[in-house]
Amino acid sequence: MDFPEKKLGFGLMRLPKQDEKIVLEKTIEMVDEFLASGFTYFDTAYVYEGSEEMMRKAITERYPRDRFTAASKMAPWKLSSSFSALDMFNESLERTGLGYFDYYLIHNLQDTHLAQCEKYGCWDTVRKLKKEGKIRHIGFSFHGDPPLLRKLLEMYSEMEFVQLQVNYLDMDSPFVGAEENLRIAKEFGKPVIVMEPVKGGLLSSVSRDLLPEGVSGPDLALRFASSLDGVKVVLSGMSTLEQVKENIRTFSSDKPLSNDDMKAIEAIRKHYREGRMIQCTSCRYCTSGCPKHIDIPLVFRAVNDLRAIGEHGRPRNYYLDLVEAGRIGRASDCIKCRKCEAACPQHLPITDLLKECSAILDDGQKA
């Protein structure tokens, strides 16, 4: 199967917002810069609120169809007896204004979503749509462990590619298993699209002291992911025009990883492990079902900032200001319903972490 010649893909998950709404004008600036530089791959999903519509307004309605490639994803956990897999696909097609998807994926496959896939016929639906020409290539995005990936590739050999979470922190992670998942994909001859190469922005904020001269955190993380065998596209969820430009520079230089780069990667891994950083990617799948309206990614980011940068007022005060304004719940409000843990692709023990974070943010203990 064919993939774009240039590996950088534009993830439309973290588009610029104002008052909780995606800003069209800023999105258009980013899209135009991306396409003008020769990059073509755009990634969205049914559950990325406003993203598919923004693809239509910023891309589909402004560029010929052969100027770009488009991927979207089917969310099995959103299906029901009254809302079928075909209904979801058709809604995505209407939202994006496309006649077909170049790449279409079953989204966020892990143990908790397999039953819905079977119950609502996701596999059969994507096969049928490919035969009808409404999908060019079918695959799935994956957040499970290596044994499950092997099982799925054995059962559904017609899947043409896989989308995996890959970054240098997760290569030997017991929860992600990126290195083993890459090896299994290669064994089955499946090309890989990389998601979370900067781990939800965590690897963007690496201390300058840990980086080689002239190398930024995103640059190092993206070049690492791009260098791996079998990787065809590296997605970046870009939020600003500057991020687009920086990533374009990274992928336009084809600069290989140096010995200094690899030493820096090892130093950063050690720093994050010893610093007890919470491995949250800010995907926000955990927040919609929280009965106490706790902004879990914001809580984790505040604590990570305190641990990475040292004790200072800004992260804690920002969190407390939002709590006191009634915009979010306190970390201590958690009732341990564990809906967040069922939704978390990183398999984090969120309820335990919220208790730990509450001691820091609500009670003022040292991070």
TORGU-46650 format. One line per 8 residues: number of its first residue (from 1); their letters; for each residue x, y, z of N, C-alpha, C. Coordinates in steps of 0.001 Angstrom, whole numbers, plus 500000, padded with zeros to 6 digits. Layout:
<nodes>
NUM = a = X/Y/Z/X/Y/Z/X/Y/Z | ...
</nodes>
This chain:
<nodes>
1 = mdfpekkl = 500839/498814/500000/500000/500000/500000/500880/501243/500000 | 500317/502322/499503/501075/503563/499376/500845/504471/500579 | 501930/505076/501040/501857/506118/502056/502502/507373/501484 | 502196/508547/502068/502836/509771/501587/504351/509662/501655 | 505020/510331/500720/506481/510303/500681/507077/510934/501933 | 506459/512008/502422/506949/512688/503624/506216/512158/504850 | 506973/511838/505900/506436/511073/507025/505592/511868/508014 | 505751/513166/508090/505016/513925/509090/503521/513933/508775
9 = gfglmrlp = 502710/513540/509763/501263/513599/509632/500691/514619/510601 | 499662/515310/510183/499018/516360/510979/497848/515738/511743 | 498017/515553/513055/496921/515070/513883/495997/516213/514257 | 494728/516085/513913/493760/517168/514125/493034/517022/515460 | 493743/516528/516468/493144/516293/517778/493292/517489/518709 | 494353/518278/518515/494665/519356/519455/494710/520703/518738 | 493716/520988/517942/493665/522230/517180/493466/523426/518115 | 493883/524618/517671/493782/525802/518539/492332/526134/518871
17 = kqdekivl = 492101/526490/520143/490744/526780/520590/490665/528134/521289 | 489478/528707/521232/489154/529901/522005/487747/529718/522531 | 487561/529868/523829/486262/529624/524457/485725/528239/524108 | 486655/527258/524163/486329/525846/523951/485933/525508/522503 | 486090/526436/521576/485763/526173/520176/487013/526282/519316 | 487142/525381/518347/488286/525400/517442/488246/526668/516603 | 489388/527319/516470/489473/528577/515731/489809/528276/514270 | 488870/528543/513377/489032/528209/511967/490204/528947/511341
25 = ektiemvd = 490323/530251/511585/491362/531038/510920/492760/530524/511263 | 492997/530198/512523/494302/529677/512920/494542/528285/512348 | 493489/527478/512300/493612/526141/511715/493979/526231/510241 | 493354/527157/509519/493642/527339/508096/495098/527727/507886 | 495620/528622/508724/497035/529003/508619/497945/527787/508763 | 497634/526940/509704/498449/525755/509961/498354/524766/508805 | 497141/524526/508336/496928/523606/507208/497655/524095/505962 | 497541/525387/505673/498175/525938/504468/499693/525804/504531
33 = eflasgft = 500277/526058/505693/501729/525919/505864/502151/524460/505663 | 501390/523554/506216/501670/522119/506130/501646/521643/504672 | 500579/521986/503960/500443/521551/502567/501442/522248/501653 | 501715/523518/501891/502668/524262/501058/504068/523678/501152 | 504359/522982/502250/505683/522391/502452/505763/520964/501923 | 504697/520492/501273/504739/519190/500625/504246/518028/501460 | 503682/518318/502653/503145/517265/503502/501652/517120/503224 | 501119/515897/503391/499756/515658/502908/498840/514888/503848
41 = yfdtayvy = 499359/514259/504886/498572/513313/505686/497884/514015/506856 | 496532/513910/506910/495743/514472/507996/494980/513359/508706 | 494977/513424/510035/494357/512378/510853/493317/512993/511779 | 492098/512459/511731/491031/512901/512627/490325/511669/513168 | 489209/511867/513862/488445/510746/514415/487045/511210/514761 | 486125/510267/514814/484737/510591/515150/484635/511272/516508 | 485478/510856/517459/485352/511373/518833/486186/512623/519095 | 486930/513131/518101/487646/514392/518291/486662/515527/518043
49 = egseemmr = 486151/516087/519093/485037/517038/518990/485374/518219/518075 | 484579/518378/517033/484744/519476/516086/485816/519248/515034 | 486588/518195/515164/487743/517994/514285/487349/517607/512861 | 486398/516693/512737/485993/516275/511390/485349/517439/510634 | 484544/518218/511320/483960/519403/510670/485044/520395/510261 | 486070/520514/511088/487157/521440/510766/487962/520939/509575 | 488070/519630/509420/488715/519089/508223/487960/519540/506976 | 486638/519503/507049/485848/519940/505886/486087/521415/505585
57 = kaiteryp = 486023/522261/506622/486111/523707/506398/487516/524159/505998 | 488528/523567/506628/489901/524041/506413/490611/523331/505270 | 490144/522126/504912/490876/521326/503925/489982/520942/502753 | 488931/520144/503011/488118/519580/501928/487525/520656/501028 | 487012/521717/501630/486347/522761/500841/487333/523729/500198 | 488628/523591/500501/489608/524571/500023/490695/523969/499121 | 490764/522646/499060/491818/522005/498266/491246/520876/497421 | 491810/520662/496227/491412/519499/495431/491675/518211/496208
65 = rdrftaas = 490866/517205/495971/490956/515956/496744/492305/515253/496565 | 492962/515454/495454/494242/514765/495241/495427/515495/495882 | 495171/516615/496575/496235/517355/497241/496533/516840/498645 | 495662/515998/499204/495842/515564/500585/495327/514145/500767 | 495786/513518/501841/495270/512206/502226/494607/512343/503594 | 493487/511632/503789/492669/511818/504979/492429/510493/505684 | 492600/510509/507002/492322/509339/507835/491318/509723/508911 | 490378/508830/509202/489506/509003/510352/489320/507643/511017
73 = kmapwkls = 488568/507659/512146/488499/506457/512967/487087/506233/513511 | 486737/504956/513602/485453/504513/514141/485613/504176/515618 | 484748/504722/516467/484834/504511/517915/483840/503440/518355 | 484285/502208/518592/483347/501125/518938/482527/501404/520189 | 483115/502105/521159/482420/502340/522426/481277/503327/522305 | 481140/503988/521152/480042/504934/520929/478872/504288/520178 | 479014/503029/519789/477983/502360/519003/476891/501795/519907 | 475714/501580/519318/474590/501026/520069/473645/500336/519093
81 = ssfsaldm = 472590/499771/519618/471609/499103/518752/470899/500097/517838 | 470906/501367/518211/470253/502395/517386/471247/503274/516624 | 472539/503000/516775/473573/503777/516078/474669/502811/515650 | 474620/502414/514381/475468/501337/513881/476839/501852/513440 | 477716/500904/513167/479039/501239/512645/478911/501983/511316 | 477962/501558/510485/477744/502242/509212/477218/503658/509435 | 476333/503829/510410/475838/505173/510747/477001/506089/511125 | 477906/505583/511953/479041/506393/512385/479924/506748/511206
89 = fneslert = 480214/505777/510355/481049/506044/509182/480414/507127/508313 | 479115/506964/508023/478442/507925/507151/478427/509325/507767 | 478303/509407/509088/478341/510708/509743/479725/511342/509601 | 480772/510526/509761/482134/511039/509583/482357/511514/508156 | 481833/510753/507197/481984/511131/505797/481270/512457/505521 | 480091/512627/506109/479337/513873/505932/480034/515040/506630 | 480496/514816/507850/481190/515880/508583/482415/516381/507823 | 483195/515455/507277/484438/515828/506600/484212/516323/505176
97 = glgyfdyy = 483046/516005/504603/482765/516410/503229/483524/515604/502193 | 484035/514455/502590/484839/513638/501681/483974/512592/500982 | 484406/512193/499799/483728/511097/499115/484234/509746/499565 | 485424/509727/500131/486036/508490/500622/487153/508856/501594 | 487571/507893/502397/488743/508053/503250/489906/507267/502663 | 491068/507893/502639/492256/507166/502198/492610/506073/503199 | 492468/506400/504489/492774/505461/505567/491647/505547/506585 | 491163/504394/507012/490100/504382/508013/490432/503311/509038
105 = lihnlqdt = 490301/503688/510318/490756/502818/511388/489638/502536/512387 | 489669/501340/512968/488896/501081/514169/489733/501633/515318 | 489112/502437/516136/489828/503331/517049/490079/502690/518423 | 491303/502916/518941/491629/502657/520342/491329/501224/520758 | 491820/500265/519989/491563/498877/520337/492380/498466/521555 | 491688/497931/522534/492252/497338/523732/491202/496360/524243 | 491527/495638/525279/490615/494585/525749/489205/495092/525972 | 489065/496298/526506/487738/496786/526891/486846/497123/525700
113 = hlaqceky = 487403/497232/524501/486590/497626/523345/486346/496496/522346 | 486951/495342/522569/486819/494257/521591/485395/493731/521501 | 484715/493643/522642/483349/493114/522627/482428/493992/521782 | 482598/495318/521900/481771/496213/521082/482066/496039/519600 | 483331/495835/519260/483695/495614/517848/482943/494424/517273 | 482927/493353/518029/482239/492142/517568/480725/492335/517562 | 480207/492892/518649/478760/493025/518784/478151/493884/517687 | 478863/494961/517309/478297/495910/516350/478912/495803/514959
121 = gcwdtvrk = 479662/494744/514709/480101/494428/513347/481103/495399/512747 | 482004/495925/513558/482983/496897/513047/483855/496305/511949 | 484363/495102/512180/485267/494490/511206/484567/494281/509864 | 483366/493714/509908/482622/493465/508664/482281/494770/507955 | 481972/495810/508736/481604/497090/508132/482770/497701/507365 | 483952/497717/507948/485080/498332/507238/485486/497507/506018 | 485374/496178/506110/485648/495339/504929/484688/495704/503798 | 483409/495809/504121/482385/496106/503119/482622/497485/502485
129 = lkkegkir = 482936/498463/503322/483144/499815/502820/484382/499889/501935 | 485385/499100/502229/486560/499073/501351/486186/498501/499991 | 485407/497438/499974/484975/496855/498702/484162/497857/497880 | 483422/498710/498563/482599/499707/497880/483399/500929/497439 | 484665/500995/497806/485512/502121/497416/485398/503339/498300 | 484703/503220/499433/484566/504358/500334/485740/504466/501301 | 486512/503397/501376/487764/503377/502130/488827/502788/501222 | 489987/503442/501159/491086/502898/500356/491889/501852/501139
137 = higfsfhg = 492156/502139/502418/492975/501236/503232/492389/501150/504640 | 492320/499925/505181/491726/499710/506503/492786/499261/507511 | 492611/499714/508746/493541/499349/509801/492908/499625/511158 | 493741/499646/512200/493229/499966/513531/494304/500653/514355 | 493842/501497/515288/494758/502090/516259/494695/501246/517522 | 495824/501134/518215/495962/500092/519227/496548/500644/520521 | 495905/500276/521650/496401/500675/522964/496427/499488/523930 | 496626/498296/523392/496682/497113/524242/498097/496608/524414
145 = dppllrkl = 498211/495381/524913/499536/494813/525139/499947/493948/523942 | 501223/493583/523844/501705/492818/522684/500947/491516/522410 | 500598/490700/523410/499829/489486/523088/498508/489778/522394 | 497844/490863/522781/496589/491209/522124/496839/491664/520692 | 497898/492419/520448/498206/492835/519079/498438/491619/518195 | 499189/490665/518691/499435/489446/517917/498117/488724/517603 | 497265/488616/518591/495973/487957/518394/495149/488644/517313 | 495086/489982/517359/494290/490717/516377/494847/490566/514966
153 = lemyseme = 496164/490608/514822/496762/490480/513494/496605/489071/512945 | 496535/488095/513818/496265/486725/513372/494812/486571/512952 | 493896/487186/513691/492462/487033/513415/491995/487883/512245 | 492611/489055/512078/492136/490004/511065/493296/490375/510145 | 493745/489413/509419/494936/489589/508575/494700/490573/507439 | 493437/490854/507128/493132/491794/506047/493382/493246/506457 | 493585/493496/507748/493933/494853/508176/495302/495213/507588 | 495379/496348/506925/496560/496665/506121/497657/497400/506890
161 = fvqlqvny = 497318/498030/508010/498303/498796/508758/497828/498920/510202 | 498746/499315/511085/498380/499541/512482/498916/500895/512931 | 498178/501522/513815/498606/502782/514411/498964/502504/515866 | 500221/502768/516228/500747/502398/517532/501276/503613/518285 | 501154/503577/519602/501784/504596/520433/503263/504263/520543 | 504109/505165/520033/505552/504924/520025/506273/506224/520372 | 507069/506174/521412/507993/507262/521733/509101/506661/522583 | 510172/507399/522790/511324/506778/523435/511109/506481/524915
169 = ldmdspfv = 510102/507082/525557/509789/506712/526936/509042/505391/527014 | 508269/505072/525980/507382/503913/526024/507963/502650/525398 | 509197/502700/524935/509739/501532/524246/509732/500295/525138 | 510098/500443/526421/510109/499299/527328/509059/499421/528428 | 508048/500267/528200/506999/500447/529193/506178/499167/529350 | 505930/498727/530587/505103/497526/530787/503648/497748/530403 | 503213/499019/530335/501824/499310/529979/501637/499477/528471 | 502663/499982/527784/502550/500276/526351/503254/499222/525502
177 = gaeenlri = 504469/498847/525880/505195/497821/525129/505482/498212/523700 | 505895/499458/523484/506054/499957/522113/507065/499148/521304 | 508182/498824/521899/509209/498097/521147/508710/496723/520695 | 508040/495999/521576/507516/494681/521213/506372/494803/520209 | 505529/495811/520360/504447/496010/519396/505000/496303/518003 | 506058/497095/517924/506702/497353/516634/507248/496069/516028 | 507849/495248/516859/508422/493995/516362/507327/493075/515814 | 506186/493018/516493/505075/492172/516039/504494/492702/514729
185 = akefgkpv = 504329/494017/514633/503828/494595/513381/504751/494239/512222 | 506052/494318/512438/507016/493957/511393/506912/492484/511041 | 506761/491636/512044/506628/490192/511816/505444/489888/510900 | 504349/490628/511064/503151/490406/510256/503145/491247/508978 | 504217/491992/508741/504312/492785/507522/503375/493968/507476 | 503047/494546/508649/502105/495661/508691/502857/496984/508867 | 502690/497922/507958/503262/499264/508145/502689/499915/509396 | 503460/500825/509973/503075/501447/511236/502907/502955/511074
193 = ivmepvkg = 501796/503456/511596/501604/504895/511795/501825/505155/513280 | 502667/506104/513596/503003/506398/514988/502109/507499/515529 | 501507/507235/516694/500802/508279/517441/501548/508514/518751 | 501333/509661/519334/501952/510074/520599/503487/510025/520570 | 504130/510477/519494/505599/510456/519467/506227/511393/520482 | 505472/512430/520896/505962/513384/521891/505220/513163/523218 | 504509/512068/523303/503762/511638/524500/502867/512758/525027 | 501967/513215/524157/501007/514240/524553/501637/515553/524951
201 = gllssvsr = 502830/515836/524423/503525/517076/524736/504507/516950/525885 | 504506/515810/526587/505405/515629/527729/506861/515779/527313 | 507207/515253/526129/508595/515303/525674/508936/516630/525003 | 507958/517522/524928/508238/518869/524423/508841/519761/525503 | 508573/519409/526753/508989/520269/527858/510229/519753/528574 | 511015/518947/527871/512263/518432/528446/513194/519602/528761 | 513842/519527/529903/514781/520579/530297/515906/520727/529274 | 516261/521974/528977/517338/522248/528019/518644/521590/528460
209 = dllpegvs = 518823/521426/529764/520057/520826/530278/520229/519379/529829 | 519130/518732/529472/519187/517332/529083/519304/517130/527576 | 519181/518209/526814/519159/518105/525349/520503/518482/524738 | 520876/517872/523609/522090/518289/522902/521962/519720/522390 | 523063/520354/522149/523084/521725/521628/522327/521803/520308 | 521402/522769/520215/520672/522992/518971/519537/522020/518700 | 519196/521165/519669/518130/520176/519494/517011/520481/520478 | 515770/520542/519990/514620/520780/520857/514002/519452/521286
217 = gpdlalrf = 513143/519514/522301/512455/518311/522751/511614/517657/521667 | 510737/518417/520968/509950/517811/519894/510810/517261/518765 | 511867/517987/518401/512752/517538/517321/513348/516172/517644 | 513858/516005/518853/514474/514742/519243/513451/513612/519245 | 512272/513872/519805/511238/512834/519889/510733/512425/518507 | 510519/513391/517641/509999/513085/516303/511032/512357/515449 | 512290/512770/515546/513330/512070/514782/513521/510641/515274 | 513378/510435/516589/513463/509072/517117/512366/508200/516503
225 = assldgvk = 511123/508657/516554/510013/507868/516020/510171/507628/514523 | 510579/508648/513805/510729/508540/512355/511821/507556/511951 | 512812/507373/512822/513957/506528/512480/513668/505040/512603 | 512546/504671/513207/512286/503273/513517/511825/502497/512284 | 512259/501263/512194/511952/500408/511051/510447/500171/510944 | 509921/500302/509742/508508/500033/509500/507583/501213/509679 | 508097/502327/510193/507257/503510/510433/507083/504289/509126 | 505842/504524/508751/505535/505217/507494/505046/506646/507713
233 = vvlsgmst = 504350/506881/508832/503827/508210/509147/504020/508436/510642 | 504434/509648/511007/504545/510040/512411/503570/511190/512635 | 502548/510952/513449/501534/511972/513698/501983/512943/514769 | 501667/514203/514566/501905/515226/515573/500632/516034/515735 | 500112/516070/516968/498909/516853/517236/499265/518310/517457 | 499337/519063/516395/499851/520437/516457/498746/521439/516798 | 499117/522435/517623/498150/523416/518116/498451/524842/517694 | 499660/525091/517173/500038/526446/516772/500797/526406/515450
241 = leqvkeni = 500829/527553/514796/501580/527667/513546/503064/527429/513789 | 503583/527888/514918/505001/527675/515226/505329/526197/515369 | 504434/525430/515951/504651/523991/516049/504696/523357/514671 | 503814/523792/513786/503822/523280/512414/505162/523574/511749 | 505615/524813/511862/506872/525201/511222/508048/524427/511797 | 508065/524264/513122/509172/523534/513754/509190/522077/513298 | 508028/521455/513240/507973/520063/512818/508333/519892/511347 | 507948/520854/510536/508331/520818/509120/509851/520880/508987
249 = rtfssdkp = 510484/521748/509785/511947/521822/509747/512573/520478/510133 | 512016/519834/511138/512539/518537/511577/512464/517512/510454 | 511324/517435/509791/511132/516391/508780/511698/516777/507420 | 512083/518014/507267/512698/518439/506006/514210/518260/506017 | 514794/518099/507205/516256/518028/507280/516800/516611/507136 | 515963/515594/507462/516407/514193/507423/517688/513987/508229 | 517801/514703/509337/518995/514592/510185/518920/513321/511016 | 519879/512395/510855/519824/511147/511632/520147/511378/513098
257 = lsnddmka = 519761/510431/513932/520092/510511/515344/521590/510309/515534 | 522203/511170/516300/523637/511089/516574/523873/510350/517890 | 525144/510098/518194/525483/509501/519483/525057/510407/520634 | 525220/511723/520452/524793/512671/521478/523278/512619/521676 | 522543/512451/520573/521092/512336/520673/520704/511104/521496 | 521333/509969/521217/521004/508737/521926/521380/508819/523407 | 522497/509475/523695/522868/509680/525100/521836/510561/525804 | 521354/511568/525089/520335/512453/525668/519046/511681/525938
265 = ieairkhy = 518661/510822/525030/517445/510025/525210/517551/509166/526468 | 518689/508541/526666/518873/507730/527871/518828/508587/529134 | 519425/509775/529069/519406/510678/530231/517985/511146/530541 | 517211/511418/529501/515835/511880/529692/514982/510755/530267 | 515156/509545/529746/514427/508409/530309/514683/508280/531809 | 515947/508359/532191/516318/508249/533605/515699/509376/534418 | 515726/510588/533860/515176/511756/534552/513689/511581/534821 | 512931/511135/533837/511494/511012/534012/511140/509877/534960
273 = regrmiqc = 511873/508792/534889/511580/507677/535791/511886/508044/537230 | 513010/508684/537437/513384/509066/538800/512523/510220/539313 | 512034/511038/538402/511204/512175/538785/509747/511836/539012 | 509381/510572/538858/508011/510103/539100/506991/510893/538273 | 507328/511149/537011/506399/511872/536144/505206/510991/535801 | 504028/511572/535803/502803/510850/535461/502718/510750/533944 | 502612/509547/533433/502721/509304/532000/501389/509525/531266 | 500810/510696/531462/499533/511066/530837/499795/511764/529512
281 = tscrycts = 499016/511424/528476/499193/512045/527164/498134/513107/526861 | 497280/513419/527840/496238/514445/527672/495274/514144/526533 | 494983/512869/526317/494015/512517/525263/492591/512922/525656 | 492350/513029/526966/491080/513491/527539/489947/512464/527401 | 490247/511230/527087/489205/510206/527064/488606/509994/528455 | 489359/510358/529488/488934/510124/530872/487945/511158/531380 | 487865/512306/530751/487161/513426/531385/485651/513422/531174 | 485188/512926/530041/483764/513077/529719/482867/512302/530678
289 = gcpkhidi = 483357/511192/531217/482518/510391/532102/482695/510678/533574 | 483519/511664/533924/483801/511930/535339/482601/512604/535996 | 481987/511960/536984/480793/512566/537604/481109/513805/538433 | 482391/513996/538776/482787/515147/539580/483473/516235/538745 | 483512/516048/537436/484058/517051/536505/485503/517433/536840 | 486285/516441/537201/487706/516676/537473/488447/516714/536148 | 489213/517749/535919/490035/517834/534708/491320/517054/534973 | 491246/515752/534780/492334/514852/535168/493644/515193/534466
297 = plvfravn = 493661/515422/533129/494929/515784/532488/495536/517079/533038 | 494691/518060/533354/495205/519313/533908/495838/519076/535283 | 495192/518265/536103/495735/517935/537423/497110/517281/537280 | 497204/516307/536389/498471/515596/536207/499547/516517/535640 | 499140/517399/534722/500126/518320/534129/500670/519284/535184 | 499812/519741/536072/500250/520653/537125/501285/519981/538022 | 501024/518736/538398/501967/518019/539257/503258/517710/538504 | 503134/517331/537239/504347/517086/536441/505207/518346/536339
305 = dlraigeh = 504555/519492/536160/505309/520754/536091/506054/521019/537397 | 505404/520786/538495/506041/521002/539788/507235/520069/539972 | 507081/518837/539515/508163/517874/539670/509312/518136/538702 | 508988/518621/537519/510030/518840/536513/510794/520139/536731 | 510073/521181/537125/510667/522520/537185/511044/522909/538611 | 510396/522283/539591/510634/522656/540976/509458/523428/541537 | 509465/523608/542822/508361/524269/543500/508237/525746/543095 | 507106/526074/542519/506781/527468/542238/505262/527574/542158
313 = grprnyyl = 504744/528758/542222/503320/528931/542436/502414/528672/541258 | 502920/528834/540040/502010/528904/538893/501135/527661/538686 | 501687/526441/538624/500810/525288/538360/499733/525107/539421 | 500137/525219/540692/499179/525028/541782/498126/526138/541776 | 498556/527370/541572/497610/528492/541588/496635/528433/540420 | 497121/528014/539252/496239/527892/538086/495139/526870/538363 | 495535/525736/538906/494570/524688/539259/493563/525218/540287 | 494052/525855/541354/493169/526330/542412/492223/527427/541925
321 = dlveagri = 492698/528274/541019/491836/529317/540450/490659/528693/539698 | 490918/527654/538927/489847/526988/538173/488867/526287/539109 | 489398/525676/540164/488530/525017/541150/487623/526036/541821 | 488208/527134/542268/487435/528145/543007/486431/528862/542111 | 486711/528896/540803/485763/529497/539861/484647/528522/539479 | 484725/527297/539991/483703/526302/539700/483808/525672/538330 | 484961/525856/537673/485106/525324/536313/485537/523861/536293 | 486217/523402/537333/486621/522003/537419/486446/521528/538856
329 = grasdcik = 486362/520205/539036/486308/519647/540370/487702/519495/540957 | 487760/519391/542274/489032/519151/542950/489474/517701/542737 | 490779/517505/542772/491301/516138/542707/490748/515309/543866 | 490550/515949/545012/490042/515237/546193/488565/514874/546084 | 487873/515390/545071/486455/515067/544894/486231/513663/544332 | 487288/513014/543880/487182/511695/543239/486430/510704/544137 | 485417/510018/543566/484629/509038/544320/485029/507601/543971 | 486109/507453/543224/486663/506128/542877/485685/505261/542095
337 = crkceaac = 484941/505880/541187/484056/505093/540327/484838/504344/539252 | 486040/504841/538967/487003/504218/538043/486539/504210/536586 | 485568/505046/536233/485202/505192/534817/486395/505708/534013 | 487166/506588/534624/488343/507142/533955/489361/506064/533639 | 489551/505121/534561/490539/504071/534357/490130/503133/533230 | 488839/502896/533097/488356/502053/531999/488585/502711/530650 | 488598/504044/530630/488758/504773/529364/490205/505084/529020 | 491121/504955/529974/492507/505437/529792/493333/504523/528895
345 = pqhlpitd = 493804/505010/527731/494646/504183/526867/496009/503843/527485 | 496434/504655/528468/497730/504423/529107/497634/503464/530296 | 496404/503056/530638/496175/502119/531744/496738/502656/533060 | 496564/503952/533277/497066/504570/534499/496131/504284/535681 | 496682/504126/536893/495856/503979/538100/495354/505361/538544 | 494426/505904/537809/494062/507311/537936/493558/507656/539334 | 492726/506789/539915/492174/507132/541230/493276/507248/542280 | 494253/506363/542232/495385/506460/543169/496210/507715/542898
353 = llkecsai = 496409/508024/541613/497192/509201/541255/496486/510486/541672 | 495167/510513/541562/494428/511711/541985/494570/511943/543487 | 494581/510887/544264/494793/511027/545698/496174/511622/545983 | 497169/511120/545237/498536/511630/545371/498615/513097/544956 | 497957/513435/543852/497974/514810/543346/497226/515755/544282 | 496149/515269/544890/495385/516114/545816/496240/516545/546999 | 497091/515627/547473/497970/515983/548598/498915/517117/548219 | 499282/517156/546932/500209/518191/546452/499466/519489/546147
361 = lddgqka = 498377/519389/545398/497705/520596/544906/496716/521168/545916 | 495984/520310/546614/494973/520791/547558/495557/521051/548939 | 496504/520194/549345/497026/520277/550710/498411/520944/550787 | 499019/521206/549606/500271/521950/549591/501507/521160/549946 | 501440/519811/549876/502643/519015/550120/503628/519197/548967 | 504885/518919/549194/505897/519027/548143/505684/517972/547081 | 505925/518372/545820/505756/517428/544717/506874/516410/544703
</nodes>
